[in-house]
Structure formats: structure tokens, C-alpha cells
Amino acid sequence: MNRITFISIACILIFLQNTAGQERPLTFSGHFDGIPFSEFAEEMETRTGIRFFYLASWVGDLQVTLSGDDLQLLPVLDSMLRPEGLYCFLDPWNHLFLTDSVSLLRQLP
């Protein structure tokens, strides 16, 4: 493979990688008044196609009360979960993992 072809392919791959990482944030709208987190997670799975993974004992007492339009899911979850010592991580396949006391990196530094 000659040098120009190799450089062209490398540039195209870098461009595709950068544009793939610029996905629109996951948003939702609604009114939730004191519902258990497990019900909120089921509703978000239905609305967004994300699959939640967590231990029920971690969120057993957590109630969700919020209302709004075009709310970004990850910041909302962070604001709900961090005071409880929980963290969330969304992988590229729309699997959302809750972790206890350990924050997983979404991107390499």
C-alpha cells in the first residue's frame, strides 16, 4: 500500500471516530413525583432504549421526584445518585451500569 493511500485511510478513520463521539445527549421529558428508582429506570429503558444494570439493594430507598422537558439523562442520574454514593457509566452499547463507591471513566484522560 503506498504512503498516500495509507494516510488517506488513516485520516478518514480518525474523522469517523471523532464524528461518532459527538452523539446527541440522551434526553427525556416528564413528571415524576416520588416514584421508586426501579420504576424510573424501567421508564427510561422504555423511552431511551438504554438497559440499566444495578443492585436493587443500592437503590431500594431512592425516590425520584423531577419534572421538565428535554432533561439530559446522565446529568440527572449523576445528581440523583452521587449523594447516595452511587455512580453511573454508559457504555457504547447503551448499557448503563450503576456502581457503588467507584466511578468509572467515560473517556480516557
C-alpha positions in Angstrom: 0.0 0.0 0.0 1.5 3.3 -0.9 2.0 6.1 1.5 -0.8 8.4 0.2 -3.4 5.7 0.4 -2.4 4.8 3.9 -2.5 8.5 5.1 -5.9 8.9 3.4 -7.4 5.9 5.1 -6.0 7.0 8.5 -7.5 10.4 8.1 -10.9 9.0 7.2 -10.8 6.7 10.2 -9.8 9.5 12.5 -12.6 11.7 11.1 -15.2 8.9 11.6 -14.1 8.3 15.1 -14.4 11.9 16.0 -17.8 12.3 14.5 -19.1 9.1 16.1 -18.2 10.5 19.5 -20.4 13.6 19.0 -23.7 11.9 19.5 -26.6 13.9 20.8 -27.1 13.5 24.5 -29.9 11.3 25.7 -32.9 13.4 26.7 -36.3 12.8 28.1 -39.3 14.8 29.4 -41.8 14.0 32.0 -43.1 14.5 35.5 -42.0 12.0 38.2 -43.4 12.5 41.7 -41.8 10.3 44.4 -41.6 7.1 42.4 -39.1 4.4 43.3 -35.9 4.4 41.3 -36.6 1.0 39.9 -39.8 2.3 38.2 -37.9 5.4 36.9 -35.2 3.0 35.4 -37.9 0.9 33.7 -39.5 4.0 32.2 -36.1 5.3 31.0 -35.4 1.9 29.4 -38.7 2.1 27.5 -38.2 5.7 26.4 -34.5 5.7 25.6 -33.6 2.0 24.8 -30.9 2.0 27.5 -30.6 -1.1 29.6 -30.0 -0.4 33.3 -27.8 -2.7 35.5 -27.7 -2.3 39.2 -28.3 -4.0 42.6 -31.8 -3.4 43.9 -30.4 -3.0 47.4 -28.4 0.0 46.4 -31.5 2.0 45.2 -34.2 0.4 47.4 -35.0 3.7 49.3 -34.2 6.1 46.4 -37.3 8.1 45.3 -37.3 10.1 42.1 -39.0 13.5 42.0 -38.4 15.7 39.0 -40.2 17.4 36.2 -39.1 19.0 33.0 -38.7 18.9 29.2 -35.6 17.8 27.3 -33.7 16.7 30.5 -30.3 15.1 29.9 -30.4 11.6 31.4 -26.7 11.3 32.5 -26.5 14.6 34.4 -29.9 13.9 36.0 -28.7 10.5 37.1 -25.5 11.9 38.4 -27.3 14.5 40.5 -29.6 11.8 41.9 -27.0 9.1 42.6 -23.9 10.9 43.8 -25.4 12.0 47.1 -26.2 8.3 47.7 -22.6 7.3 46.9 -23.6 5.8 43.6 -22.2 6.4 40.1 -23.3 5.6 36.6 -21.5 4.6 33.5 -23.0 4.3 30.0 -21.2 2.1 27.5 -21.3 2.4 23.7 -24.0 -0.4 23.5 -26.5 1.6 25.7 -25.8 -0.4 28.9 -26.0 1.8 31.9 -24.2 0.4 35.0 -24.6 1.8 38.5 -21.6 1.3 40.7 -21.2 1.7 44.4 -18.3 3.9 45.6 -16.4 3.5 42.3 -16.6 6.0 39.4 -15.8 4.5 36.0 -14.2 6.8 33.4 -16.4 7.6 30.4 -13.3 8.7 28.4 -9.6 8.2 28.8 -7.9 11.4 30.1 
